[in-house]
Every structure is written in structure tokens, then in C-alpha cells.
């Protein structure tokens, strides 16, 4: 991490990250080893109402840029070399 210019992490921060990673790995192992889908705990992204800190975790994709949408609406061969 030194090459990326990050500040040094405190021991408490490193311990908290390691605990979170261990918890996620244990949850993952429980989901993998479950006999049936209903026995498995839900993945972390499905445990909330879909918002964390006011930010949606899952949303539909946007329609794309205007020029891409115009190409999708047009009929026939597009003008120019669009790949």
C-alpha cells in the first residue's frame, strides 16, 4: 500500500478490516455449504433495504449516451464507421 500513497492504518483499523473479511468469508462458506437455497443466509447486498448511506446498492442500468440511443433507434445502416 505504500506505493499508492495511502496513509498508514492503525492497528484498530487493520483489526476491524480483518474481522469484517472473516465475517464475510464465513457467510460465504455458509451460503456455499447450504443444502438448499432457502437454508442459505442471504448475500450481504440483499440484507438491507437497498440503500446504504442514502446510496442505492442496486439500480437498473442507464439508457446509455445520447449518440448510442440514437443509433439504436435508427433504422438501416449507420453512417460512418461505428463499431
Secondary structure, 3 states (H helix, E strand, C coil): CHHHCCCCCCHHHHHHHHHHHHHHHHHHHHHHHCCCHHHCCCCHHHCCCCEECCEECCCCCCCCCHHHHHHHHCCCCCCCCCC
